Amino acid sequence: DTAVSQTPKYLVTQMGNDKSIKCEQNLGHDTMYWYKQDSKKFLKIMFSYNNKELIINETVPNRFSPKSPDKAHLNLHINSLELGDSAVYFCASAKQGWGETQYFGPGTRLLVL
Amino acid sequence: RKEVEQDPGPFNVPEGATVAFNCTYSNSASQSFFWYRQDCRKEPKLLMSVYSSGNEDGRFTAQLNRASQYISLLIRDSKLSDSATYLCVVRDNTDKLIFGTGTRLQVFP
């Protein structure tokens, strides 16, 4: 059973396109996150949602819009993709807030050409 | 200055060796500390939390020095399967997890 799953695993697209990445967790966790890991392997928080409500938005361009239809899902939509958006995007979840262990999804490798 | 700093390595060690990784953090109000492990092209996974008194989990020992804002991870009797990137992670006083860029370990036969 996959605890935190993401689709797609790989995404190759042209500059200017709009794309979405989906994340689902079956752990019953309340909190979900999106992280970006760039080419230098630096992992940085983008968004955090708790029970479908946005808690953290870390100075991410407004081309990035997270959506949480329910507490088991947190999707990431990206408009007008730019070269610099190429990275690995990880979804994660935790039982309740930051103090709990975070479980990461397998990542989505995005390449913008 | 980065919020969490680590030596990127790589550390190349033979099987059976003992290896130590260090990490420093800049925010003295940081709350909690962790080591995560990330295998090549995989997601990060929690290796262990780090407690003020130091803690051990099998071959892994973590230490925290709050005064120096310094965290360490010691791996004894290295195995080939320990080859990975080790991420130092700090939960800051706004409750966010701040990741270091990781230290790469390669254990060779």
Interface residues (C-beta under 8 A of the other chain):
Chain A: K40 K41 F42 L43 K44 I45 S48 I56 E58 F90 G97 W98 G99 T101 Q102 F104 G105 P106 G107
Chain B: S32 R41 K42 E43 P44 K45 L46 T85 L87 R91 D95 K96 L97 F99 T101 G102
